[in-house]
């Protein structure tokens, strides 16, 4: 039986970031990573946009190539079956047993699929993306169910195929942005624009009490940024590279039917979706709509894998996330957890909350590495500055999207004001203000406001005297608050 100072389970962004931190801090200690896949996700091309906000690429590397980066690192392709905390041992699917001093679980989450039908796909890792590409080559109609990051990115990328987008909300991309930003994206989707000459700028100020309650939830997928960059997203209609997207708003899937089940149950396709062909899979929506497609992409969130490895040992939240404290310790001695598999239980900073995204997976992975090292030295690690404020940067519909702080008014009990600046086809700027202080922002387009707004949220400067002039396009706010 081999013995290691640190053992990390999982080859995703959290696990890799944790291993890199441990190898940096403890170059003389033995580190073991156990990954179920031949490929691990390594962070590359990190660009620090602000004090907290950063962008990066995710490069998939063979685990052998990754292990060669650090002389004290061993990487094993295997699956952990059981943890024996009394003896500080883990057992694997291949019959191996390893001893650890400190163990970290970073084995992520799994897609929450609508059905086990073979034509219902979840996109979570390289293998599932490959299955998706193979089916897409022969597809003429695809149904995408969900309103988060994966769904939004897919809808924008798919061409040469009819896309029916089923969402439970009144606006698109509601997991991340407000209805106004959703309409901004929808306009660009329908008009095929991702930029161009700006129209007249609109600036509005209104109270959140004028809005309906926000139905979005803090969920997200851990696939790396630009995961779709190098995959084939062209359907069977190769003669057409146009984007053809139709949205079913305020709809949820009631049931999924195979072709045989559909033919035997007496249902018919709704008139607007009726076709002469037999489809591989059919779905019935709760509004009575029935439609068929070549396959369905289920992008309705993820379930943490907290139950997959000795789940009975760990305190978990109802969604199966393993509970961790501010040093990412579980209730089991010398066992830590980070990334999508964990749920934080400490009292959050006023402008931070957990959302299962690749940016937080990296932040958690780096921090838990420091915490494991501190634990080895019998001390506690102070929370990293990145946990002071929620930040995330991504791209939707070709636009740069930056989310800062309480960007949708989370935790403010619907008691805040909103300032908006909209330039159709170019930018969408939204700020959340309460008692004259900024608490969050959504920035869509090349606004160059992320650093200024991050500082205003962190510093809690009183902005009452500026009023609507805060977003006046004729004022260089970046220089003003420099």
WOTATA-V267398 format. One record per helix or strand of 2 or more residues. SS is the DSSP state (H for helix, E for strand). FROM is the first residue (numbers start at 1). TO is the last residue. If there is no record, write none. Layout:
BEGIN
ss;from;to
SS;FROM;TO
SS;FROM;TO
END
This chain:
BEGIN
ss;from;to
E;2;9
H;13;25
E;31;35
E;39;48
E;54;62
H;63;67
E;73;77
E;80;84
E;89;92
E;97;105
E;109;111
E;120;121
H;126;136
E;141;145
H;149;157
E;162;166
H;179;191
E;202;207
H;208;210
E;244;248
E;253;258
H;259;265
H;271;273
E;281;285
E;290;293
E;295;298
E;302;304
H;311;313
E;322;324
E;335;337
H;339;341
E;342;344
H;358;376
H;385;388
E;391;396
E;399;405
E;417;423
E;427;434
E;437;444
H;450;459
H;464;471
H;477;480
END
